[in-house]
């Protein structure tokens, strides 16, 4: 019987890209050729384009920060492997809980989970179980006056053209009583002497206004990180308004998903940045279908980004049984429920003193196969002081009218 050797492009494109990450990790030990192939930049980024939807959930008790659990789930219907079909249910299949992980999952970038734990930014590869802690940004140089408070936030980005990850730190000081913002700075992670350190992102322009982050999550589009900032607070009404706003990508543009009137009126407003330089915005309103109003009129949601095909994910603020999230197709104005099954019963049976919080991240691309020192993929390049392409702040504290 004659054997025909398979072409390498067929092996790469049609076979290896369809395998789970754990299998690929084993195959890297087959030979030097396979090790080189699977760890190559081409294959790792080709692998990311293969649809492989997964949900990651983080559960924690606010009153016991050490009590946390990170769960991974896959579509209950194994035949769903495309980005055009939204699974109706996910089933928990892995427990990823590990020390130094927990709380809010900030972003999903290139198969990595980005978050902050114990005030330190961290990047985690759920496929290889690798965890990298980014150097803490010291902010002792910024003075906090009596009655003031300092906030240090971290944001992550990915430049698909140069295949580099970016990390920035935003530091602000404000007064607690009237929320007046006193000072703020932005820093970029760079490499000096073989070690990661922080460099100020850009000189302060003449029209610069100190600002404070309004959301812990950022948004990255084409290598540019967008952050929702406020210049000043004007009472609880504005603070509540920001809690109802999510930052996401819509039509390739940074967009605010304003759900202020979703619960009461079934109306969503989409504010898109048309021209960041001239601060030009456009607004589009969506009215939820009457037959789907029951999905939103009793529950308060957090906006958790979009899928690759533009569906907005809405996560309940409260941890409810049974736990369901919403997938909102804003192109067709259609909502679908996604149930997450297999969550350990203990989280639904906590004592009265416990305050359970939940965060969910959807990953509709393959997990990353980058395994060896993936921190080398960070954007370590020293930048010119006038380069501000890494970060844009959206000054929105006075830009949203009451609908």
N, C-alpha and C positions, 0 to 999 in steps of 0.2 A: 504494500500500500504506500503510495507516494504522499508525502506531506508538502504542503505549500507554505512557504514562509509568509506571514502576514506583514504587509507594509507598515512601517513605523508610524506613519501619519494615521492609519486606521486604528492602531493600538492606542495612540494618544487621544485622538478625537472621539472615537466611538466606544472605547472600552474603559480606559483608565479614568476618564472624566466622569463616568457613571458610577464609579465605585465609591464607597464611603471612605472617609478620611482615615479611619483606623486601618483599613486594608492597605491604603497607599503607604501608611507609615511602615507597615510590614514589608511591602514590596521594595522599599528603599534599601533593604538589606540583601536583595537578590543579587545585585551586581553594581559595579561602579557606573555602568551606563544607566541603569534604572534610577540610581541615586541622583545622578546628574540631571536626568530628564524630569523626575518628579519635583526636584527642588529648584528647577530653573524658573526664572521670572516669567517666561512665556507660559509654562504649564500652570503655575500658581494663579495667574490672572485669567487664563482660559478656564480653569476649574471653577473660578468664581462666577462665570457666566452661565453655568449649568443650573437650571432651576432645582432647588432642594429646600422647600419651605419648612421652617422650624419656628417654634415659639420658645422664648426663654422667659421664665418667670422668677422674680425674686420676692420672697416673703420675709417679713421681719416684724418683731414686736418693738414698738417705739419705746416701751418702758424697760426693755431688756435687749440692748443693742447686740449682744452676743448671740441671741436667739434668732438665727436667720437661716434661710434655706433657698438654694438656687436650683430650679428644676428646668429640664429640657423636655420638649414635647414635639411630636411629629403628627402629621395628619392621620386621623384614624382610618381614613380610606387610603391605602398605600398606592392606589392608582393615580392619585392627584400629584402630579410632578411638574405642572406648568404654572406660569405666573398669571395666566388669564383666568384660572379657576380658583376661587377662594374656598378652602376647606370649611365645612360646617362644624367640624369638631377636631380638636387636637387631643392626643392622649400622652400623658407624662410617661416618658420611657427612660430617663436618666436623672440621677441626682448629682448635680455638679458642685454641691456645697463644699467649700474649702476655706480654711482660715484666710483672713485678710480680704474677704469678698463679702459684698452685701449692699443693701440700700438701693438707691435709684440707679438704674442702668441709663447712662446718659445718651449714648449713641451706639449705633452699629455701623462700623466702617470696615469694609473689605473683609468681612468675616470675623472681625474682632469686636469684643464688648468693651466699651469704655465707661468708666465710672470713677467716683471718688469715694474712698473708704478711710475713715479716721483722718480726714483732711488731706489725704494723699491721692493724687491721680494715678490710676492703674489701667493697664490694658491687658485683657485676658483673651486667650485663644481657646474657645470651648472645645475645639476638636482635639488639640494636642494637650490641653490642660496646662498650658504655659501661662504664667502670670508675671508681668513686669510692672514694677513700681517706679513711677517717674519721680525725679528729684523734687522735693518740696520747695515751693517758691517762698523764700523768706521775705517778709514784708515789714520788718522792724523799722525800716527807714521812714515809714508812713506813720505819723503821729496821730493818735486817737485822743481827742479832747474829752474832758469830763462830760458824761452823758452821751458819748459817741459809741459807734460800733464799726468794726472792720469786717468786710466780707471778701474772702478770697475764693474765686471760682475758676474752674478749668474747663476748657473747650477743646474739642478734637476735630481734625479735618483730614481729608485725603485728596491728594492731587493725582488723579488717574493718569494724566499725561506723563508725569515723571515718576509715578508709582511711589510716592512719598507720603508719609503720615505727618501731620502737624499737631502741635500742642501749644496752646496759649493760656496764659493766666491773666485774669482780670481782677484787679484789686481796687476796692472802693471804701471810702470812709464816709459815714453819714451820722447825723444826730438822731437819736431814738425818738425824741419828743415830737419833732415836726418833720422827720424824715428828710431834712435838708442834706443834700449831697455836698460834701466839703471838698473831696479830692478823689481822683481815680487814675489808674495807670493800667497799661496792657503790656505783657511780657511774652516773648517767644522763646521756646526751648531750643538751644543750639548746643554744639559740641565744642568744648575747649579743653585742650590737653588730654583728649581721650575720654573725657567725662562730660556728662550733660550738665549744662548750666543755663541760666536765664539771661536774656538780653532784652532791653526795652524795645518795643515793637517799632515805634516811630517818634520823632520829636513832637512836642505839643504845638499844634497850630494856634494861630491867634484867636480863632473863633471856637476853640475847644471848650466844651462844657463838661464839668465832672458828672459822672453818671454811675448808676448802680445796676447790676444785672437784675432783671425782672423774672427770669427763668433760668433754671440750672442747665437746661438743654440748649445746645447751639444747633446750627444748621450749616452744612458744608455743601456748596455747589461749585463745581469746576475749580476746586482747590481754594475757594474763598470761604472763610468762616463768618457766618452771620450770627449776631447775638442780639437778643432783645434787651434793650437798656432803657432806664428811665432817668430823666434829669432831676426830677423833683416829685414828691408825693403830695397829694392834695386830699388827705383824709382817707377814710376806709373805702369810699366809693370807687376811687381809682385803683386802690389795691385789689379790691374784689374784681374789677374789670380785667386786670392783668391775669388774674387766676383763671379767667374764662377764655384766655387767648392762647393759642398754640402756634409755634413757628414751624412751617413746613415748606416743601418745594411744590409748586403748582405751575405747570407749563414752563418749567425751567427757570422760574423766578422765585425769590424768597417771598413767602406769602403768609399773612396772618389768618388763621382760622379762628374767627370770633364766634363763640357759641353762647354769648350773653343771653340771647333770646331763643336758644334751642329748646330748653326745657318748657318754657311757658308758651311760646308762639310757634315753635317748630321752624325757626328761621336761623340760617347760618350766613355770616358775611365773610367773604374772601377778599382780603386787602393785599394786592400784589404790588411789588416795587417795579415800576416801569422804568425809572431812571434814578439810580441812587445818587448821582451827582446833583441833580436838581430837586431831589426829594419828591419826585412825582409818583403818585400812587393811583391805582385803579381799584374799583370795588365791584364785586359781583355778589348778589344775594341768591341764596338757595332756600326753597321752601320744601320741607320734608313731605313726602307723600302722606295723605291722610291715613292710609292703611298701615303706615309704619310709625305713626306718632306715638303709639304705645311703647315703642322701644326706647324713647328718650324722655317722655314726660314725667317719669318718676325717679330717674337716676341722674346723678351728676357725674360728668365724665372728664377725664384728662385727655388731651390730644397727644398722641404718641407717634407722630411722623406718618409717612406714607410708604406703601409697598412700591415695587418697581413699576407696576402698572397704574400708579396714581391713586390707589384707594387709601383713604384716611383711616387710621386706627384710633378708636375711641375706647379708653380703658376706664371702667368704673372707679371713682375715687374711694368708694367703700368696698371692703372685701365681703362679697355676698355669696350665699349658697342658693342655687348653683352659680359658679362663676362663669360669666359670659362677657365677651368684648364685642364691639361692633366694627364691621368693615363698611365704610361709607364710600361708595363709588360716586364721586362728585361729578364725573362726566355724565353719567346716566341718572344721577340723583336717586340712587338706590342703596338701601341699607340691608346688611345681612348680619345675623348673629353667628358668633363663633364660640362654641362652648369648649372650655378646657377641662378635661376629665382626668381623673387619676391623682388629683391633689391630695396629699396625706390628710386624713380626717382630723388630726390634731389641730390643724389650723382653723377648722370650723368649730372646735370644741374648747377654745381657750377660756381661761377664767375671766371674770369680769374686770380684773385689773389690767388685763392685756389689751393693747391697742394694735391690731394687726394692720400693717400697710402692705400694699402689693404694687409691683411695677412689672410691666410686660414689654418685651422687645420682640419684634417680628423680623425674621431673617428669611427672605425669599430667594436668596442666592446660596450657593454652596458655602460650607464652612471653609476657612482658610487652611491650606496645607503648609503654610509657612511654619517651619518648626525650629530652625536653627537661628537663635539670636535675632528674632524678628524686630528687636528694637533698632537694628541697623536700617530698617525701613523708615525710621523717623526722619523728618526733614531737619537734618543737623546743620544745614548750610548756613554760614554766616551771611547775613543780609545787610545791604546798604541801609543806613538809617532812614532813608526816604522811601523805602519799599513798604507800602501799606497794603499790598495785595493779599496778604495773608488774613486780614481781618477787616470786617466792616461792621460798624455798630448801627443798629436801626433805632433812631431816637423816636420813640413812640409814645412818650408820656403825655403829649398833648395832641397827638395826631388822629386819635380815634374818636369820632363823634358818637354820641349816644343814638342808637338806632331806634 
